[in-house]
Amino acid sequence: MHPSNWKVGLPLALITAFMWALLPIALKGLLDSMSATTATWYRFVGAAVLAGTYYGWTRQLNLRQLFERGMLPLTIIAVVGLLTNYLTYASGLHFITAGAAQIVIQLAPLLLLTSSVIWLGEHFSPRQWLGVAMVVGGLPLFFNQRLPELASGANHDYLLGLGLIVVAAIGWAVYGFFQKKILSRAKPQDLLVLIYIAGTLCFLPMADPMSALKLDWLGWALLIFLTANTLIAYGAFTKALAHWEASRVSATLALVPLLTLAIGALIGAVWPDYIEVEPMNWISWLGAAAVASGSLFAAIGRGR
């Protein structure tokens, strides 16, 4: 563990935040030219090849222990959880805006925290309960302009998109919960490389790799960015945690949904034909700030 150094930790945390903020915007743009399953498959292929080659070359990979009798059930559930997260998140983006997806996916860490309280015996601090309340209260504020149509069921596609993102949040929470148990006996890269390989194999029958040949220059740029995004973001995140306190890294990453909304609004103003932008009034921004702040309070726990 390196001594705390914000001059290294802060830039790395900000790189992670920008990568995760740009992810749904890039993915949303690609989904006009490629199916969600194919885009997800390409992300797994790129990550499996690059991460597998790097960790294999540097002899930092030991997949065998993940298949031991006591570990195998945990490994299977964690893999299924993250594969579900990747696919349903991309599928949900078909029907809702990138900003809305980033707000709803904030349920994921809250579900993980709640499951840890129920099944692992962890305790919530008052600040964490405040965070949960802020996220739950912030969501209807964020969607205030859409509430009438959502309540009446008039916009079926948007409801379907929201439902898929909620499933994605549950999938990530399942992965995170079982990852906690797995990482007491294995390294993070072992589980991630196995997930990349599993995703490559599982999604191939449903993907259409040849559709990439029809992409224009922008489509190829988005596909390459999405392939590199996971590796860059995860690498920067891991290094940030090594150089800076986890609570401060978490505080920086709470900016992700607000960054997505701000970047989406900027792109919508400059390039209105690229993607649909979530309609926002001051109540929506208040709700987004409440969700981001609630995620922060829930994440940092009892730390200062």
Protein Blocks (a to p, Z undefined) as FASTA:
>chain_A
ZZddfklmmmmmmmmmmmmmmmmmmmmmmmmmocfklmmmmmmmmmmmmmmmmmmmnopa
cfklmmgmklmmmmmmmmmmmmmmmmmmmmmmmmmcfklmmmmmmmmmmmmmmmmmmmno
pacdfklmmmmmmmmmmmmmmmmmmmmmmmnomammlmmmmmmmmmmmmmmmmmmmmmmm
mmmmbcfklmmmmmmmmmmmmmmmmpcfklmmmpcfklmmmmmmmmmmmmmmmmmmmmmm
mmpcfklmmmmmmmmmmmmmmmmmmmmmmmmmlpccddddfklmmmmmmmmmmmmmmmnm
maZZ
